[in-house]
């Protein structure tokens, strides 16, 4: 019974804006993971002095940013984040912060 409760903490008590934010995060997951891998590869290439690999990573990153669907999704996420935030580093509704933090952690750890 406890496992079911822990598996879906974002299901109840969040605002409509937070629900939309979470849905967009899930939709954005593949791009997020690719950008994360690119950042890591670019940092490694820069540290090892592999300039060509670094430039290739920059180019791929720019391609992802130019994609209209990605740009639109990221813009909407930014708008929702401003709406959800209280302006002091928190959220207007504490349950929103818990749900969004959970989804972001899940996204981060599912990329590897």
N, C-alpha and C positions, 0 to 999 in steps of 0.2 A: 504494500500500500504506500509506503514512504517513497519508493522508487518512482511511482507514477507522479507523486506530488513534486519531486525534485526535477523530473524530466520536463515539466511544463510550467515554470514559474511565471512566464510572461503571459499566460492565458487569461488571467483575471486581474481586474483592478487598474488597468492602465488606460490612459486617455486615448482618444481616437488618433491624435497626432502621433503618439508613441506607437500605436499599433501600425500606422502607416509607415513610420520610420523603421520599425522592425521588419515589416514586409519588404521594404526597399533594401534594407541591409541584406536580407536573404537573397533577393534578386541580384544584388550587386556582388555577391560572394565570389563568383569565378574571376571577375575583374580585380577585386580586392586581393585575392590570392596571387594572381599573376603579377600585380604591382608589387606586392610584398616580396615575391621571389626575385623580381627584377631589382628592387632596391638592395637586396642582399647580394645578388650577383654583381651589381655595379660597385658596391662597397668593396667587395673582395677583389674585383678587377682593378679598382683604383689603388688599393693597398699593394697589390702585386705588380703594379705598373703595366697592366695590359690595357693600354689605351684604346685599342681597336674594339675589344670586348666591352669596355665602358661606353664607348660611343654607340655601339650597337644596342646596348641596353637603354641608353638615353633615347635613341630613335624609336625603339619599340614602346617605351613609356609614353612618348609624344603621340604615337599612333593611337594608343589606348585613350589618351586624353582627347584626341580629335574625334573619336567616335561619337556621333550625335546622341545615341542612346545612353552611353556612359556619361557624357556631359550633362544631359538632362537629369539623369538619376542623381548624380552628385550635386547638382544645383538644388534639386528638391530635398535631398538629405540635409543640405546646409540650411535651407529655409525652415525645415521642420526642427532642426536642432536649435535654431534661434527661437522658434516658437515655444519649444519645450523648456529651454533654459530660463533660469530666473535672473540672469545677468550677474550673478555672484559666484559662478562656478558650480552651481547646483541645478536642480530642476524644480519646477513649480510643484510637481507631484513626486514624492519620494519613490512611489512604486514604479513610476516611469524610469527613474534612474536605475533601479534594480533590474528591471526587465531589459533595458537597453544595454547595460553593462554585461548582463548575462549573454545576450546575443553577440556582442562584440567579442567577448572572450571565446565563445563557441566558434565564431568565425575565424579568429586568430589561430586557435589551436587545431582547427580542421584543415588548415592550409598545408601543413607539413606532410 
